[in-house]
Amino acid sequence: MSQEIMNLVEQSSLREEPLEFQIGDTVDVHTKILEGNKERIQIFSGTVIARSGGGAREMFTVRRIVAGEGVERKFPVHSPRIAKVEVKRSSVVRRAKLYFLRDRVGKAVRLKERRR
């Protein structure tokens, strides 16, 4: 009974058009940023290394290298702050989580591209 109530509550906060991307995709995440009373869009580019959770609690992790340092950011899939997720490139992966990329540097981080 309580699970059914939770599902009903979550339905209101789910996105109408789900975001279409997979693990291993190189994406641009367009995030709405509020600065005072102005709103602008900030783009975070990187590789999707993980998806976790389900329903309204679903999250995804994007990793990129900035000035030789790895930066990871987690985004909620159904957040109204995410304007869109643009897939730039798809890769062939055989894992659900790509945490092994954290240990790699330089050209070893590259993934084989998926043909469309």
N, C-alpha and C positions, 0 to 999 in steps of 0.2 A: 504494500500500500504506500509506504513512504517513498519508495523508488518511483512510483507513478507520479506522485506529487512533485518530486524533484524534476522529473522529465517535463511536466507541465510548466513549471517555473522556468526551466532552461529554454524552452521553446521560444519565449518572448525575446530572449537575448541572442538568439542564433542569427547569423547572417543569412539573408534571403538567397544570394548567389554565392555559393562556397568558393573559396580561393582554390585555383587549380595549379598545384605544383607538387613535386615529389622530392624525396630525399636525394641529394646529389645534384639538384638543379642549382644553377647560378641565377640568383634573382636580384631584382631591385625592389626593396620594400619602401613604399611611399608612405611616410608617417606624418600625420598632422601635428604640428607643434604650436602651442599657444605661447606668445611672448607679449605680456601685457594684455592689450585688447586686440592685438593683431594675430592672425592665424596664417601660418605658412606650411609648406610641405618640405620635409627633409627626406632625402633618399639614402638608404643604407644598402649597399651592394655587398653580396657575398654568396657563399655556398650554404645551402640548407644541410645541416649535419644531423638534425634530429627533429622528430615530432613526438609529442607526448600528450597524455591526457585524452579526454573524450568529451563530446558535447560542448557546452559553453566554456569548459575549463581547458580546452585543447590549446597547446602552445607549440611553437616551432622555434628552433635555434638557428641563427645565421652566423657564419664565421667568415672573417676576412682578415687580411694582413695589412696593417697600417704602420708604416715606417719600421718594418722589420719585426713588429710585435703583433701577435695574434689577438684579435678582438672578437668576442662573441656577444651576441645580443639575443635575448628571448623576446618573442612577440606573441600575444594572444591572437589566435586565428580569428575569433569573432569580435575583436575590438572595433568600436566605431572610429578609433584614432588611426586605424590603418586604412588609407584611401584605396590603395591597390597593391598587388604583388605582380610584378612583371617578370616573366621567365625569359632570361636572356639566352640560356644554354642548358641543355639536359645532358646528364652523364649516366653512364652505365655503372650501376652499383649493385652489390650483392649482399648488402647489410642494411639493417633498419636504422642503425646509429653509426655515424662516421666519426666516432671519437678518436680513431687512430690517426686522423689528419692533424690532431693537436701536436703529435710528436714529429711531424714531418716539416721540412724546411725547403724552400726553393722549388725546383722543378718536381720534386717528389710529391708535392701537394696536388699536382694536376690529376684530373680524372679523365678517363676515356669518354669521348663525346658520343651521345646516342644519336643515331641517324633518324630523322623523322620521315 
